[in-house]
Amino acid sequence: MGAGRVVLLTDLEVAGVTAQRGQFRLGPVSFRIPAGSATVLLGPSGAGKTTLLRTVAGFLPALDGEVRVDGTRVDGLPPEARRFGFVPPNLGLFPQRRARWNVRYPLALRGDPDADEKADAWVRRFGLAMLADRYPHELSSGQRQRVAMARALAAEPRALLWDEPLAALDLESRDTLVRLLRDLLETERIPLLLVTHDPSTAFALASRLVVLDRGRLVADRAPEELAAGPLDRFLARFLGYENLYAREEVEGAAGLSLGSLLSRRLGPGGLAVPPSAVRLRGRAEGAHEVHVTALTWTAAGWAVALRQGPLTVHASVPAGPPGVRVGDVVTVDVDDAQVKPLEDLGWGGAP
């Protein structure tokens, strides 16, 4: 493998943790991350995700509760003694130091006699050998992320905590970083706790999704369990539902054929309709006559925006051209089984 082995753990456990940050109160929050798995923190802005991450890392003291590593409490220890790799959104790289020095820093800080050898091993593992003598401002966003990851792991952490690892990355850099993180989970067996607003990252990495709202833990489920369970507008948007309707919006269109159909599945928080549930039926007249307002090509096929009165609905045509033009009047069917009533869980914001 080339780089030093990370300490193997049974798990990272957060048990009844509470914290205070200004007027914001977090907790109690409890969850467990087994070795070699990732837990993603979700929630609207201001839900407490970063506060929880910083509390687990030790940068913010917990008022109550325990943080345990392999069954041993670490919540009373300072951040450096917990031996967690923590990567903040700004990465925390030293701008006046070259990439190799940044990776070497935590090893030198603790006086490791093999600091140079270990740092170089992580530099090579993350494909940074040709970039090792560059300063952070001379690197791309994805390259800086890899330097931050190499530095966090060079210190042989007992868990990796990462706040927004893929923010502002292009798709290629994002895919590269996801592959590196998955490799770490498989080979190093290190618990990973991360905050991300990117659904593709969450579902590519997470064994569990922990949802926070206003400092409270409101869900701790496997991704497939979360998708199958009750949804509100926030979770439906995160899961990729493009057609989201408030209850008032559907009730206001109940006199239309499409509004009448949707109103039968209406939940307290409205409803969600995946584009795959909306099927074009050509130019023939029918119950749900709509106007084509936009056509967009995507890697998954054509996306078609349709409108009936005040309602806009998005459909997907995965294979071949859509066979319609903007301005056409067409008929659509909606697969009622795919329509998802939304709960009113009281959450706000956007993922």
PEQUI-V601735 format. One line per field, one symbol per residue. ss: DSSP state (a for helix, b for strand, c for the rest). A space follows every 50 residues. Layout:
BEGIN
ss = ???
END
This chain:
BEGIN
ss = ccccccccccbbbbbbbbbbbccbbbbbbbbbbbcccbbbbbccccccaa aaaaaaaccccccbbbbbbccbbcccccaaaacbbbbccccccccccbaa aaaaaaaaacccccaaaaaaaaaaacccaaacccbaaaccaaaaaaaaaa aaaaccccbbbbbcccccccaaaaaaaaaaaaaaaaacccbbbbbcccaa aaaaaccbbbbbbccbbbbbbcaaaaaaccbcaaaaaaccccbbbcaaaa aaccccaaaaaaacccbccbbbbcaaabbbccccccccbbbbbbbbbbcc bbbbbbbbccbbbbbbbcccccccccccbbbbbbcaaacbbbcccccccc c
END
